[in-house]
Amino acid sequence: MFRQYLIVFIVTFAALFVSKQSSAKESQLQYPETRRVDQVDTYHGVEVADPYRWLEEDVRVSAEVAEWVDSQNRVTREYLDGIKQRPAIHERLTKLWNYQRYSVPQQTAGRYFFSKNDGLQNQAVFYVADSYDSPGRVLLDPNTWSEDGTIALGSKVVSDDGKLLAYSRKESGSDWSTIYVLDIDTGKQFPEKLLWTRWGNMVWNADSTGFFYIRYHEPEARQQFQSLTINPMCYFHRLGDSQDQDRLVYQRPDHPKWSFWLQRTDDNRYLVMSIGRSTDPQNQVWLRAVGAPLDGEWTPLVENFDNEFSLIGNLGEKLLFLTDLEAPTKRVVAMAANDPGRGHLTEVIPASDATLEGVTLLDGKLVASYLKNVVSKVRIFSTAGLPLRELELPGVGSAHGFGGRQDDTETFYAFTSYATPTSIYRYDVKSGESEKIRAPQVEFDPDQYVVRQAFYESKDGTRVPIIVSHRRDLPRDGNRPTLLYGYGGFNISLTPYFSVTYAIWMEMGGIVAVPNLRGGGEYGEAWHEAGKKLNKQNVFDDFIAAAEWLIEEKYTSSEKLAIMGGSNGGLLVGAAMTQRPELFGACLPAVGVMDMLRYNQFTAGHFWRDEYGTTDDPKEFEALLDYSPYHNLHQGVSYPATLVTTADTDDRVVPMHSFKFIAALQHAQAGTAPVLIRIEKRAGHGAGTPITKRIDQAADSWAFLWENLDMSEEKN
C-alpha cells in the first residue's frame, strides 16, 4: 500500500586519465572531532552505550549538529574534489543522462497523461495529450517552482471526467506533501492547499466535486522531520471549501500506528479501505457503499493481519483480490460483498511457481504480472481464471505498468533491463498486440555488454540468484573492479533495469552484480519471511556469500570489490562491512538504517517493526544488537574505504542513523582507508532529488571507487 535506482567509458574516455594519484588508502585524513557522551541504555538487563546520542537532533534545531554537518562535508568535499578523475566522470554522467525519458501513460476520459524529462531537467514535466502518440501540452512544470529544483511533483490523480487534477508538491525531498487542484482545460489553479498529507492517497468522487485524502495532525513546531508519523485520518474535501471544513471519514485513535489506503471501485459502487499496521503487505479490508453517509459504518471483509488482500476490482458484488492466503507466491480470489470472510472465497487464478506481483482488470480480462526467476512474465486470463494468452515481451527483463480502468481496452507498460534503456509500449487488450510508442535515444550500445544470470549457495545452502553485467571485452581475470548492489527486505524485488550510473560504471571497466537476497519478494512471501525479524541474518549471509562467489568465479578480488545499497540496503552494507571488513575494498551505504535499537522512535520508523522487530521483545533485541551496524563497530579494526551518503531532509530514514554510524566508524578506524560522510542539503530519501544533485552524487561515488579500488587506465 505504500509499496521502491541505478549502466562505454570506451578507450577514448580512458585516455582522459593520464595521471594516477597515490592511493587514497595510503593517505591519512584529519576527521572532525565528534563529541562523545556517557549515554547508556539498559535493555532486558543489558547495558548498551550510545556515545553519539546528541547527533539525533535535527540539523535545523541544533547549532552543534549543524556545525558538525558542515565540518564533515568540508573534509569530504576536499577529499572528493582532490580526485583528478572526478571532473571527467561528472562530464560523462552529464552527457549520458541527457536523453528524453517518459513515464507510462495513463488514459482517463480519452485524455492521456504522462511525464517527460527532456534530459537534464531537474524534475520531469507533466503533460496531457489527446492521443497516446501525441507530444501533448504541459500541465505542470515543477522546474518553475524553485531555482534549485528541490520542489518536486508528487502524486497526481485525474478526476473521472478528465477535467480536474489533484496533485501534491514535495519540498527538499521530504515525505510531507501539500495537495493542490488544477483545471486541466484552462490551467487555472484552484484555491485549494491541503497541508500535512504524506503518502499521496487521493480519491475523487464520481461527479468530480471533491475527493478523499489522508492527512496527519500538524507536528509540533520544528519537529516535522523527526517526530513519529502516527494517527492518520481519512477526510473528504469538497472543492471550494477550506481545509478546516473537510469532513472526517475514518480514523482509528485506538490504533495510532495503523495506516490507511482508500480505493473507489470503477463502477462507483464501493469504497474499500485497506488498513496496514506496518510495511508488511498483510492487511485488513473494510467496505462501504459509495452513497453511505460520510461518517457511516464500515463493513469488515478481512479483520486481521494474517494475509495480504489487495483489491483488483469488482464484478458487481464480487470483489477480486490478490492474496497470499494459502499461496506464498500469491493467487487471485473472489469474495462476495454480501457474504464476506475468508471462509467464503472462490479461487480465480491459482498460485504457481512464479510469483504473482500484480493484476489489473481490463476489458473483462485479468492482466497478471509475474516474476519467474527475477524476469517478468505477463499472462492474460478471463475473469473466470481461464488462461487466454501470454504477452510477448521484447526481451528478458522487467515490465511494469498495465494500469487502467475496468472498461479500458488498452493499457501501457514499460520494458527495461540492465543493458536496455526503458521503452514505452501500448498493449491492445482485445487483439493482444503490443506496439512500441516511445524509445529513448541513448549513447549506449547494448551489444557491447553481457548480462548473465547465475545461482550461488548461501551459508545455509539456500540457492540465491544473481545477475552480473559488464562490458563484453572485459577479461575475467579475478581483478575487475566490481560493484555488488543489494537490498534484501520489505518484500521488494530487485528486477533488471537500465541505469545511467550503472552504464557509466561498466564503461569504466567495472562489473555490476545484483543478487536477489532473501527478505525480498522475488520468490513470494516465504522468501520475504526468510529474511525478516529473527531471520534477518540470512540476508547478510546471502550478501556475503555473493561477494565470496564473485571472487571464487574470478570476477574480482576483495581489494577490487565494492558494496552498495540504500535505505534497507544501507543497513545491509553496514552490517556486511562490520561483520566481514576484510572482504571488501570499498563500501557505499546510502541513507541507511544504522541504529537498530532506536529506529522506531523517528518519523516512519515504527512502520518497520514487523520487518525488523523491536527492542521490546528480548529475542528480537538480541538479534538487533547482534547486527546493528552502529553497535558493531570496534576499535582496532581496519575497515574498508567508506563513503556514507545521506541528506538533511530525509524524514523517512532520518539522517541521525548515518551521523552516528560515521562518527563511530571514524572513532574506531584502525586502518588508513578513508571513512567519510557526504550530507546533501535540501534533499531527502531519494524521491524527487533534482538531476543536478543526482549527477553530483554519482560522480562523487564513482570517483571514490576509482580512487579506492585503484582503477587506473592501464589496468582497465
C-alpha positions in Angstrom: 0.0 0.0 0.0 3.0 2.2 0.4 4.7 0.0 -1.7 10.6 1.2 -4.0 17.9 3.2 -8.8 21.0 2.9 -10.8 24.8 1.1 -16.6 31.4 2.6 -22.8 33.9 4.5 -20.8 35.3 3.4 -24.2 39.1 3.6 -25.0 38.9 7.3 -25.7 37.5 8.0 -22.2 40.2 6.1 -20.5 42.7 8.4 -22.2 41.4 11.2 -20.1 43.1 9.7 -17.1 46.7 10.4 -17.8 48.0 10.7 -14.3 47.4 8.4 -11.3 47.4 9.8 -7.8 48.9 7.9 -4.9 46.4 5.5 -3.4 43.9 7.1 -1.0 44.3 4.0 1.2 47.8 5.2 1.9 46.8 8.7 2.9 45.8 10.0 6.4 42.7 12.2 6.8 42.1 14.6 9.7 38.4 13.9 10.6 36.4 16.5 12.6 36.3 15.8 16.3 33.0 14.4 17.4 32.0 14.8 21.0 31.2 11.5 22.9 28.8 11.4 25.8 28.2 8.9 28.6 24.8 7.8 27.4 24.0 4.2 28.4 20.6 2.5 27.9 19.5 -0.8 29.5 17.5 -3.3 27.5 16.4 -6.5 29.3 19.3 -6.2 31.7 21.9 -5.5 29.0 23.7 -2.1 29.1 24.3 -0.5 25.7 26.4 2.6 25.2 25.2 5.3 22.8 28.0 7.9 22.8 26.6 9.9 19.9 23.0 10.3 21.1 23.3 14.1 20.6 23.6 13.6 16.8 19.9 12.6 16.8 19.0 16.2 17.0 17.6 17.8 13.8 20.2 19.8 12.0 17.7 22.7 11.8 17.2 22.8 15.5 20.7 22.1 16.9 23.5 24.5 16.1 26.1 21.9 17.3 24.7 19.3 14.8 24.7 21.9 12.0 28.3 22.8 12.6 29.2 19.1 12.8 27.5 18.5 9.4 29.3 21.4 7.8 32.7 20.3 9.2 32.2 16.7 7.9 31.1 18.0 4.5 34.2 20.2 4.3 36.5 17.2 4.9 34.6 15.0 2.4 34.4 17.7 -0.2 38.1 18.4 0.0 38.9 14.7 -0.4 36.5 14.1 -3.4 37.5 17.3 -5.2 41.1 16.2 -4.9 40.4 13.1 -7.1 41.6 14.2 -10.5 39.4 11.8 -12.3 36.1 13.2 -10.8 35.6 16.0 -13.4 35.8 13.5 -16.3 33.4 11.2 -14.6 31.0 14.1 -13.9 31.2 15.2 -17.6 30.4 11.7 -18.8 27.5 11.2 -16.5 26.0 14.6 -17.6 26.4 13.6 -21.2 24.8 10.2 -20.9 22.0 11.4 -18.7 21.0 13.9 -21.4 18.2 11.9 -23.2 14.4 12.0 -23.2 12.7 9.8 -20.6 9.0 9.1 -20.5 6.7 7.6 -17.9 4.0 5.1 -18.7 0.9 7.0 -19.9 -2.4 7.0 -18.0 -5.6 7.3 -20.0 -8.7 9.0 -18.4 -11.8 10.1 -20.3 -10.0 9.9 -23.6 -7.1 12.0 -22.4 -3.5 10.7 -21.9 -1.3 11.9 -19.1 2.4 11.3 -18.8 5.7 12.7 -17.5 8.7 13.5 -19.6 12.2 14.7 -18.9 14.0 16.3 -21.8 17.3 15.1 -20.4 18.9 17.3 -17.9 15.8 18.9 -16.4 15.9 18.7 -12.6 12.3 17.5 -12.5 10.2 15.7 -15.0 7.4 17.7 -16.6 3.7 16.5 -16.5 1.8 16.5 -19.8 -1.7 15.9 -21.2 -2.4 14.8 -24.8 -5.4 13.9 -26.9 -3.8 10.6 -28.2 -1.2 8.2 -26.8 1.4 9.1 -29.5 0.9 12.9 -29.4 3.6 15.2 -27.9 0.9 16.8 -25.7 1.0 20.1 -23.8 2.5 21.0 -20.5 0.2 20.8 -17.5 2.7 21.2 -14.6 6.4 22.1 -14.8 8.0 21.6 -11.3 11.2 23.2 -12.6 9.5 26.6 -12.3 8.7 26.1 -8.6 12.2 26.6 -7.3 15.5 27.8 -8.6 17.4 24.7 -7.4 14.9 22.1 -8.5 14.2 20.9 -5.0 10.4 21.2 -5.1 9.1 18.0 -6.8 5.7 16.9 -8.1 4.3 14.0 -6.0 1.1 12.1 -6.6 -1.3 13.0 -9.4 -4.9 11.9 -9.6 -7.2 12.9 -12.5 -11.0 13.1 -11.9 -13.3 10.6 -13.8 -14.3 13.2 -16.3 -10.7 14.1 -17.2 -11.2 17.8 -16.3 -9.5 18.2 -12.9 -6.2 17.2 -11.5 -5.4 16.8 -7.8 -1.7 16.7 -7.2 0.8 17.1 -4.4 4.1 19.0 -4.1 7.1 17.8 -2.0 9.9 20.1 -0.9 13.5 19.2 -0.3 12.9 15.5 -0.6 10.6 15.4 2.4 7.8 12.8 2.6 5.4 15.6 3.7 3.3 16.9 0.9 0.8 19.6 0.1 -2.2 19.0 -2.2 -3.4 21.4 -4.9 -6.1 21.3 -7.6 -5.7 22.3 -11.3 -8.3 22.8 -14.1 -6.9 20.7 -16.9 -8.6 22.7 -19.7 -7.6 26.2 -18.6 -4.5 25.5 -16.4 -6.2 27.6 -13.7 -5.2 26.7 -10.2 -8.0 26.3 -7.6 -7.5 27.9 -4.2 -7.1 24.5 -2.5 -4.0 24.0 -0.4 -4.3 20.9 1.9 -1.5 20.6 4.4 0.1 17.7 6.3 -0.5 14.9 3.9 2.2 12.4 3.3 1.7 9.3 1.1 -0.5 10.8 -1.7 -3.7 8.7 -1.4 -6.3 11.0 -3.1 -9.6 9.5 -4.5 -12.0 11.7 -6.5 -15.7 11.1 -6.1 -17.6 10.2 -9.3 -19.1 13.7 -10.0 -15.7 15.5 -9.5 -17.0 17.7 -6.8 -14.4 16.6 -4.2 -12.0 13.9 -3.2 -10.9 11.8 -0.2 -7.4 12.1 1.1 -5.3 11.0 4.1 -3.7 13.6 6.4 -2.0 13.7 9.8 -2.1 16.1 12.7 0.2 19.1 12.4 3.5 18.2 14.1 4.9 20.2 17.0 7.0 23.3 15.9 10.3 22.3 14.3 9.6 18.6 14.8 8.1 17.7 11.4 11.2 15.9 10.2 11.8 13.9 13.4 8.5 13.1 15.2 6.7 9.9 14.7 4.2 9.7 11.8 1.1 8.4 13.6 -2.7 8.8 13.8 -3.6 9.1 10.1 -7.1 10.4 9.3 -9.2 10.0 6.1 -11.1 13.2 5.2 -13.4 14.2 2.4 -12.6 17.6 0.8 -15.3 19.4 -1.2 -13.9 21.8 -3.9 -14.0 25.4 -2.7 -14.1 24.6 1.0 -11.2 25.4 3.3 -9.3 22.5 4.9 -10.9 23.1 8.3 -14.3 22.4 6.7 -13.3 18.9 5.5 -15.3 16.0 6.8 -13.7 13.2 8.8 -14.4 9.9 7.1 -12.3 7.4 9.1 -9.7 7.3 11.9 -8.5 4.8 14.5 -7.2 6.6 17.5 -7.3 3.2 19.3 -4.5 2.1 16.9 -2.4 5.2 16.2 0.3 3.3 14.3 -2.1 1.8 11.7 -2.1 3.2 8.2 -4.9 3.6 5.6 -5.3 3.3 1.9 -8.6 4.1 0.2 -9.9 3.0 -3.2 -13.2 3.5 -5.0 -14.4 0.8 -7.4 -14.6 1.9 -11.1 -18.3 1.3 -11.1 -18.7 3.7 -8.3 -20.4 1.1 -6.1 -17.9 0.7 -3.2 -15.3 2.5 -1.1 -12.7 0.0 0.0 -10.4 0.8 3.0 -7.2 -1.2 3.3 -5.6 -1.0 6.7 -2.0 -1.8 7.4 -0.1 -1.9 10.6 3.4 -1.9 9.1 5.2 -2.1 5.8 4.3 -5.7 5.6 1.6 -6.3 2.8 -0.7 -8.2 5.2 -3.8 -6.0 5.8 -7.4 -5.7 6.9 -10.1 -4.7 4.4 -13.3 -2.7 5.2 -16.1 -1.9 2.8 -18.8 0.8 2.5 -21.3 1.8 -0.2 -20.4 4.9 -2.0 -23.7 6.5 -1.2 -23.5 6.0 2.5 -23.1 9.0 4.9 -19.5 10.2 5.1 -19.4 9.2 8.8 -21.3 6.0 8.2 -20.3 2.5 9.3 -17.9 0.2 7.5 -18.4 -3.5 6.9 -15.4 -5.7 7.7 -14.3 -8.1 4.9 -11.0 -9.1 6.4 -10.5 -8.3 10.1 -6.9 -9.4 10.9 -3.4 -9.0 9.6 -2.7 -12.7 8.7 -2.6 -12.2 4.9 -2.4 -9.8 2.1 -5.7 -8.8 0.3 -5.0 -6.3 -2.4 -8.1 -5.1 -4.3 -8.0 -5.7 -8.1 -11.6 -4.6 -8.9 -15.1 -5.8 -8.8 -17.7 -7.5 -11.0 -20.9 -6.3 -9.4 -21.0 -7.6 -5.8 -18.0 -9.9 -6.5 -14.7 -8.3 -5.3 -11.4 -9.7 -6.7 -8.3 -9.7 -4.6 -4.7 -10.6 -4.9 -3.8 -12.6 -1.8 -1.1 -14.7 -0.2 -3.6 -16.7 1.8 -2.6 -20.4 1.3 -0.4 -19.2 -1.5 3.1 -17.8 -0.7 3.6 -16.9 -4.4 0.1 -15.4 -4.4 -3.2 -16.0 -6.3 -6.4 -14.3 -7.2 -9.6 -14.9 -5.3 -13.2 -13.6 -5.3 -15.3 -12.6 -2.3 -18.9 -11.5 -2.4 -19.5 -8.2 -0.7 -22.7 -9.5 0.9 -21.0 -12.7 2.1 -17.5 -11.7 3.3 -14.9 -13.6 5.1 -12.0 -16.0 4.5 -14.3 -18.9 4.5 -16.3 -17.7 1.6 -13.6 -17.2 -1.0 -13.6 -18.6 -4.6 -10.3 -19.2 -6.3 -9.9 -17.4 -9.7 -6.3 -17.8 -10.6 -4.4 -20.4 -8.6 -0.8 -19.9 -7.4 2.1 -21.1 -9.5 5.8 -21.5 -9.2 6.2 -17.9 -10.5 5.5 -15.0 -8.1 2.3 -13.1 -8.9 3.2 -9.4 -8.4 0.2 -7.6 -9.7 -3.1 -7.9 -11.5 -5.3 -5.4 -13.4 -8.9 -5.9 -14.5 -9.2 -4.5 -18.1 -11.9 -5.1 -20.7 -13.3 -8.2 -18.9 -9.8 -9.8 -18.6 -7.2 -10.1 -15.9 -3.7 -8.9 -16.9 -1.4 -10.7 -14.5 2.3 -9.8 -14.0 4.6 -12.5 -12.7 8.3 -12.8 -11.7 9.9 -16.1 -12.9 13.5 -16.2 -11.5 13.5 -12.4 -11.4 12.4 -12.0 -15.0 8.9 -10.5 -15.9 6.2 -12.7 -17.4 2.7 -11.3 -18.3 -0.2 -13.6 -18.7 -3.9 -12.8 -19.7 -6.8 -14.6 -18.1 -10.6 -14.4 -18.3 -12.4 -13.2 -15.2 -13.2 -16.9 -14.6 -9.5 -17.6 -14.4 -9.1 -19.3 -17.8 -5.7 -18.8 -19.4 -6.1 -16.8 -22.7 -2.6 -15.8 -23.8 0.9 -14.7 -22.7 2.0 -11.2 -23.6 5.2 -11.5 -25.7 7.7 -9.1 -24.1 10.5 -7.6 -26.2 13.2 -9.5 -24.3 14.4 -10.8 -21.0 14.0 -8.1 -18.4 11.4 -6.1 -16.4 8.0 -4.9 -17.5 5.8 -2.7 -15.3 2.7 -0.6 -15.8 -0.5 -2.2 -17.1 -2.8 0.3 -15.3 -6.3 1.4 -16.3 -10.0 1.3 -15.6 -12.0 -1.9 -15.9 -13.6 -0.9 -19.1 -10.4 0.2 -20.9 -9.4 -1.8 -24.0 -5.8 -0.5 -24.0 -3.0 -0.3 -21.4 0.6 0.8 -21.3 3.8 -0.6 -19.9 7.5 0.0 -19.8 10.2 -2.5 -20.5 13.9 -2.4 -19.5 16.9 -4.4 -18.5 20.4 -3.7 -17.3 21.6 -3.2 -20.8 18.3 -2.0 -22.4 17.1 1.6 -21.8 13.5 1.9 -20.8 11.0 1.9 -23.7 7.2 2.5 -23.5 4.7 0.2 -25.1 0.9 0.2 -25.8 -1.0 -3.1 -25.4 -4.3 -3.7 -27.1 -6.2 -5.9 -24.7 -8.7 -7.1 -27.3 -6.2 -8.1 -30.0 -3.3 -9.0 -27.8 -0.9 -6.8 -29.9 1.9 -4.6 -28.5 3.5 -1.6 -30.1 6.4 0.4 -29.1 5.4 4.1 -28.8 8.4 5.7 -27.2 12.1 4.6 -27.3 15.0 6.6 -25.8 18.0 7.7 -27.9 20.9 6.9 -25.6 24.5 6.9 -26.4 24.8 3.3 -25.2 25.2 0.1 -27.3 23.7 -2.9 -25.6 25.6 -5.3 -27.9 28.8 -4.3 -26.2 27.6 -5.7 -22.9 27.0 -9.1 -21.4 24.2 -9.8 -18.9 24.3 -13.2 -17.2 22.1 -14.7 -14.5 23.6 -17.4 -12.2 22.8 -19.0 -8.9 25.1 -19.5 -5.9 24.7 -21.1 -2.5 24.4 -19.1 0.7 25.8 -20.1 4.1 22.9 -22.4 4.8 22.8 -23.9 1.3 19.9 -21.7 0.0 20.1 -21.2 -3.7 20.2 -17.4 -4.5 20.1 -15.8 -8.0 22.5 -13.1 -9.1 22.7 -11.1 -12.3 26.2 -10.0 -13.5 26.6 -7.3 -16.2 29.8 -6.0 -17.8 31.5 -5.0 -21.0 31.8 -7.8 -23.4 35.5 -7.3 -23.9 36.3 -7.4 -20.2 38.7 -10.2 -19.2 37.6 -12.5 -16.3 40.9 -12.5 -14.5 39.9 -12.0 -10.9 41.0 -8.4 -10.9 37.9 -6.5 -12.2 36.5 -3.6 -10.1 33.1 -4.9 -9.1 30.0 -3.2 -7.6 27.9 -5.5 -5.6 24.5 -3.9 -5.0 21.8 -5.3 -2.7 18.6 -4.7 -0.8 17.0 -7.8 0.7 13.9 -6.6 2.6 10.3 -5.4 2.8 9.1 -7.8 0.2 10.7 -5.6 -2.5 12.0 -7.4 -5.7 15.2 -6.2 -7.4 14.5 -6.7 -11.1 16.7 -5.7 -14.1 16.5 -2.1 -15.2 18.6 0.4 -17.1 20.6 2.9 -15.1 22.9 5.7 -16.3 25.0 5.3 -13.3 25.4 1.6 -13.9 26.2 2.3 -17.6 29.0 4.6 -16.6 30.4 2.2 -14.1 30.5 -0.5 -16.8 32.1 1.9 -19.2 34.8 2.5 -16.6 35.6 -1.2 -16.8 33.5 -2.2 -13.8 31.2 -5.1 -13.2 27.7 -4.7 -11.8 26.4 -7.7 -9.7 22.9 -7.7 -8.2 21.9 -10.7 -6.1 18.2 -11.3 -5.1 18.6 -11.8 -1.4 16.1 -13.3 1.0 13.9 -10.7 2.5 12.8 -9.5 -0.9 9.7 -10.6 -2.8 11.3 -12.3 -5.8 10.0 -15.8 -4.7 6.9 -14.8 -2.8 6.1 -14.3 0.9 8.2 -17.3 2.0 11.3 -15.7 0.6 10.4 -12.4 2.4 9.8 -14.2 5.7 13.1 -15.9 5.5 14.9 -12.5 5.7 13.0 -10.6 8.3 13.0 -10.2 12.1 14.9 -13.1 13.7 15.8 -14.3 10.2 17.5 -11.0 9.2 21.0 -12.5 9.4 20.1 -14.7 6.4 20.1 -11.5 4.3 23.6 -10.6 5.3 24.8 -14.2 4.8 23.3 -14.1 1.3 25.1 -10.9 0.5 28.5 -12.1 1.9 28.1 -15.3 0.0 27.5 -13.3 -3.2 30.8 -11.5 -2.6 32.6 -14.7 -2.0 31.1 -16.3 -5.1 32.2 -13.3 -7.3 35.8 -13.9 -6.0 35.6 -17.7 -6.5 34.3 -17.2 -10.0 37.3 -14.9 -10.8 35.3 -11.8 -11.5 37.1 -9.8 -8.8 39.1 -9.8 -5.6 38.4 -8.4 -2.1 40.6 -5.4 -2.9 38.6 -4.7 -6.0 35.1 -5.3 -4.6 32.8 -2.5 -3.6 29.4 -3.0 -1.9 26.5 -0.5 -2.2 22.9 -0.3 -1.0 20.3 2.4 0.0 17.8 2.6 2.9 17.3 -1.0 4.0 20.2 -1.7 1.6 22.3 0.8 3.5 21.7 -1.3 6.6 22.8 -4.3 4.5 26.1 -2.6 3.6 26.6 -1.5 7.2 26.0 -5.0 8.6 28.2 -6.7 5.9 31.2 -4.3 6.4 31.1 -4.7 10.2 30.8 -8.5 10.0 33.4 -9.0 7.3 35.5 -5.9 7.0 38.4 -7.8 5.3 36.1 -8.9 2.4 35.6 -5.6 0.8 37.7 -2.9 -0.8 35.1 -0.1 -0.5 31.6 0.5 0.9 28.8 2.9 -0.1 26.0 2.8 2.4 23.3 5.3 1.4 20.5 6.7 3.7 20.8 3.5 5.7 19.1 2.3 8.9 22.2 2.0 11.1 20.9 2.2 14.7 18.6 -0.8 15.0 17.8 -0.2 18.7 16.2 3.3 18.2 15.0 3.3 14.5 11.3 3.0 15.5 11.3 6.2 17.5 11.5 8.5 14.5 9.1 9.5 11.7 8.1 6.4 9.7 10.4 4.0 11.6 7.5 2.4 13.6 6.1 1.0 10.3 9.2 -1.2 10.1 8.6 -3.1 13.3 7.2 -6.2 11.5 10.2 -6.3 9.3 13.0 -5.8 11.9 11.4 -6.5 15.3 11.9 -4.1 18.2 13.8 -4.0 21.5 10.6 -4.6 23.3 11.0 -8.3 22.7 14.1 -9.9 24.4 14.9 -12.2 21.5 14.3 -9.5 18.9 16.5 -7.2 20.9 19.3 -9.7 21.0 19.1 -10.2 17.2 19.0 -6.5 16.5 22.0 -5.8 18.8 24.0 -8.6 17.1 23.8 -6.9 13.6 23.1 -3.2 14.3 25.8 -1.5 12.3 26.3 1.4 14.7 26.7 -1.0 17.7 29.1 -3.4 16.0 32.0 -1.1 15.1 35.1 -1.9 17.2 38.3 -0.1 17.8 41.4 -1.8 16.4 39.7 -3.0 13.2 40.8 -1.8 9.8 37.5 -1.0 8.0 37.3 -0.6 4.2 37.2 2.7 2.5 33.7 4.0 3.1 31.6 6.9 1.8 28.3 7.2 3.7 25.7 9.3 2.0 22.6 10.9 3.5 20.5 14.1 3.3 19.4 16.7 5.8 15.7 16.4 5.0 15.4 12.7 4.9 12.4 12.2 7.1 11.9 8.5 6.2 15.3 7.2 7.4 16.3 10.2 9.5 20.0 11.2 8.9 20.9 10.5 12.6 21.5 6.9 11.5 24.3 7.9 9.1 25.6 10.6 11.5 26.0 8.2 14.4 27.4 5.5 12.3 30.1 7.6 10.6 31.1 9.2 14.0 31.5 5.7 15.5 33.4 4.5 12.3 35.8 7.4 12.4 36.5 6.8 16.1 37.0 3.0 15.5 39.0 3.0 12.3 42.4 1.5 12.8 43.4 1.4 9.2 44.3 4.2 6.8 41.4 3.8 4.4 39.2 7.0 4.2 35.8 6.8 6.1 33.7 9.8 5.1 30.2 11.1 5.0 28.5 13.1 2.3 25.5 15.0 3.6 23.3 16.5 0.8 21.5 19.8 1.7 17.8 20.3 0.7 17.3 16.7 -0.2 15.6 13.6 1.3 15.4 9.9 1.0 15.8 9.9 -2.8 12.4 10.6 -4.5 12.3 14.0 -6.2 16.0 14.6 -6.0 17.0 17.0 -8.8 19.1 15.6 -11.6 21.9 18.0 -10.9 22.2 16.6 -7.3 21.9 13.0 -8.6 24.7 13.6 -11.1 26.9 15.2 -8.4 26.4 12.3 -6.0 27.0 9.7 -8.7 30.2 11.4 -9.7 31.4 11.5 -6.1 30.6 7.9 -5.6 32.3 6.6 -8.7 35.3 8.9 -8.2 35.6 7.5 -4.6 35.6 3.9 -6.0 38.0 4.8 -8.8 40.5 6.1 -6.2 40.0 3.3 -3.6 39.7 0.3 -5.9 42.8 1.6 -7.8 41.1 1.8 -11.1 44.0 3.1 -13.2 43.7 3.2 -17.0 46.5 0.7 -17.6 44.5 -1.9 -15.6 41.1 -1.4 -17.2 
